[in-house]
Amino acid sequence: MAHKAGYVNILGRPNVGKSTLMNAMVGEKLSIITPKAQTTRHRIIGIDNGDNYQIVFSDTPGIIKPKYKLHQKMMDFVKEALSDADVLLYLTDVEEKEEDLPPIFGEIQQLTTPLLVGINKVDLSNQTAVTQLVDSWKNRLPSAEVFPLSALYNFNVDALKKRILELLPEHPPYYPKENLSDRNLRFFVSEIIREKILLHYQKEVPYAVEVVVESYKESENIDRISATIYVERETQKGIIIGKGGEALKKIGIEARKDIEALVGKQVYLELYVKVKKDWRNNEKILNQWGYKI
């Protein structure tokens, strides 16, 4: 049997479950997941390998109207994913209305790339409503195949993956078969720390945060990691640290546990908080931190 390989790029609005779906497809937690919009900031590759195939999934930021240069960079990742997909998967959910469709939807309608639509979170709806949604999406995108899904409960995910495999072109693998992603360990460590911040802080604070792993020293029994949490204001720094450093300590403990599960050994994690004023609108800083194509 010939080997199949290709890029399956997942697009959609924030919080429809793109990261949950990719993690389910790959079988590993590669993208962080929180209830907040803008959880995914980068284009994250997750690789599903089989003897005769390699599916390169691409999780992208939720489609938003840019407010900062950071958002513009995030939408650049989305546009890139529109242009280089072998299969495009537009993920919606049972709550998305026609008036909520993103501006980029017009470009999706014009694509000649094989197009799939996943209607996620059907576990929150009923059969009649889901059937109506399927019909509605078939009318909006006549060239697309529509799949009701629950990524959280793995409903119909296997059927979607089977169809993806059928649509992939014959091609040798793009990455070594042992790879699960194109990202390095430092990236996943920084994302784990940022996930804890998104889960524990409210209002604007978690969105004004970027995490940079400054050093990562591996040894046989313990990995020593130093990371800096950057914020935009002194007031945000105080909130992240908390009274007597308790808030930062809690973030460190929770992140360390997840990092230890990832690397399979003990981890010593040091966290620092620094102010980088208005970094979300600073082109040079954004490029330094990987927000460029």
N, C-alpha and C positions, 0 to 999 in steps of 0.2 A: 504494500500500500504506500502511495506517495505521501510525503510529509507535508502537512499544512502549517502555515504560520501567518500571523497578521495582527494588526493593531485594531482593537475594539475600544473606541473612545466613548466614554459615558458623559453625557451632557445633561443639564437640567437646572432648574431653579434651586435655591438653597433649601436644605432640609427635606428633600424628597427621598433621600436614602441612597445616594450614589456611593458613598463610602461603605455603607453597610452591604450593598450589593457586591461591590468589588471584593470586599473581604470574604464574603460568602463564596464567590466564584473561585477565588484563589485558595481559600481554606486557611488563611492566615490574617491576623489583624495588622494590616499595613497602613491603612488610613485611620486617623483618630476620628472618634465619633462623639459628638455632643449635641444637645438640642439647639445650640446657638447657630445662627447664620454665620457664614464666613469661617466655619471651622477649617475647611480645606482651603489653603491659600496657594498651593503649588499644584502642578500637574504631577501626579504620583503614579508610577508604573507598578503594576502587580502582574506577575507572570504565572500562568497556569500551564504546566508542562505535562505532556503525555508522551508515550512512545512514538506516536505518529503525528503529533501536533504541538504547537506552542501558541497559546493565546496571550497576547500582550495587552492586558487591560490598562486603560488610562483613566484614572479618577481626576476630575477637573473641579476647579472652584465653582460654586453655585453662581449662576448668571445674575448679576446685579447691575444697577445703574451706578457707575463710578462716582465716588465722592472724594477720594484721595488718589494720588498717583499709585499707591499700593493697589487700589481696586483696578486701576487701568492696567497695571501689570498682570493682575489676576485674570482680567478679561482677555489679555493677549494670549495667555495659556489656552483659554477656551477657543479663541479663533484659530490658533495653531492646531488644536484637536479637530476642528471642523475640516481642516485642509488635508490632514494626513491619515485619515481613518480608512481602513479596509472595510470595516463595518461600523456604522454609527448607531449608538444606542441612546435615544432620548428617553430619559427617565422622568416620569411625572408621578403623581400620586392621586388618591381618591378625592383630595381636597382642592386640587388645582383647577381653577375656573378659566374659561376662555379669555377673560379680561386680564388674567394673571400671566398670560404667555409672554415670554421675554422678547425684546426687540429682535434678537438674533433668530427668532423663529422663522422669519421670512427667508433667511438664508438656508435654513434647514429644509424648508419646503422645496428649494430649488436644487438640492443636491441630487447627483446621480449615484452616489455611493449607496450600497445596500443599507437600508434604514429599518431599525427595529424600535418599537415603542414599548417601554415597560410601564405598566400602571401599578405602582407600588402601594403597599399598606392596605391591600384588599381585606386584610383581617379586621380593619376598622370599619368595613362597609358591609353590604349584603349583596346577594347574587343578582337581584334585579338592578340595583344601582350600578354594579360593576358591568353588567351586560350593556347597559345604556352608555357607560363610559367607553367601552370597547367600540361600540358603533360610532360614537362621537369622534373618537380618534381616527377611526378608519375613514371618516368623512374629511377630517382635517388633513390627513396625510394618506391619500389613497395608495401610494407606493409602499407604505410601511406595513410590516407585520406587527400585530399588537399582542402583548403578553400580560395578562393579569399576574401580579406577583405579590409575595410577601417576603422580602429579603430577610427580615428579622426571623421569620419562622421557616425559611427555606422552601416556601411554597412556589412551585413551578419554575424554580431556578434551574433545575436540571433540564427541563424542556427548553428553556431559553438558551442554555449552554449548548445543547444538541443542535439547535438551529444555527447558532453562531459557528459551530464547527463545520456545518454544511456550507456556509457562506464564505469561509476563509479560502484564500487562494493557495495553490500548491507553492510552497516556498520552504527553504531550509530555515532552521531556527535563527532568530535575530540575536539571541543571548545564549550563553552557556546553559545547559539544561538544569544545572543545580541552582541557578539564580531564581530568587523570588521577586526581585525588584532591581531597578537600576540605581537606587539610592544607597548611600553608605550608612554605616551604623550611627555616625554622628547625627545625621538627619533624623533618624527614627528616635534617638534619645531626645533631641530638641522638641520633636512633636509630642512625645509622651509628657514632657514637662509642660508644654503649652496646653495640652488637653486638660491637665489638672487645674491650670489657671482658668480655663474656660468654664470648667465645672463649678469652681468655687467662688468666682468673683462676678459681680453684677455690673450693669450699666455699661459705661464706655471702657472701663479699666481693662477687661480681657482683650478688647479689640486693639488697644494701644500697646499691646505687648508683643515683643519678638524675643525668641530664645536663641542664643548662640552658644554652641559648645566650644569653649576656649581650648580645652585640652582633654585628651582621652588616652590614658596610659594603661595598657593591658599587661597583666601578669597571669601566672598559672592559676592562682587562687582568688584574686580580686582585681577588678577593674576600677581605676580611680578617675573620676570625671569631674571636671570643673566647668560650670555653665553660668552664663550671665543672662539675666532677665532684663531686657531693655524696655523702658517706658518713656512716655513723652513729657511727663510733668513730675515735679517733686511730690505733689500731693498723691499721685498714683504710686510713686515709690513707697510712700508711707503706708498706703493701703495694702500693697503687695506684701510688705514686711510684717505688718500687723503689730499689735501691742506686745512689746517684749520679744518680737521676732516669731511669735507663735504661728501666725498665718504662713509665713515662709517655711517654717519647720514642717508644718503639715503637708504643704506641697512637696517638699523634699522627701518626706517619708513615703507618700503615696507614689511619687514618680520612681523612687528607688526600687520599690517592690516590683513595679511593672518592668523596669529596666533589667532587674535580676532575672525575671521570668523570660525576658527576651534573650539575654546572653547566656543564661544557664550557670551563673556563678555569682558570688558576692560582689556588691558594688558599693564603693564609697563615693557619695555625691556631694559636691560643694556647690551651693547656689549663691550668686551675688545679684544685686539689683542696682542698675545704673540708669541715669536719665540721658536719653538721646533726643533732644528737643525736636518735635515735629518730624520724626523719622518717616512717617507714612507719606510725606510729601517731598522727601529728599531723594532725588534720582540716583545720586552717587551711592548713598547708603543702601538703597533698595537693590541696586546692581551688585554691591558687595555681598549682600545677604542672599543672593541667588534668585532674585526676582527679575530674571531676564531670560529671553529665549536664546 
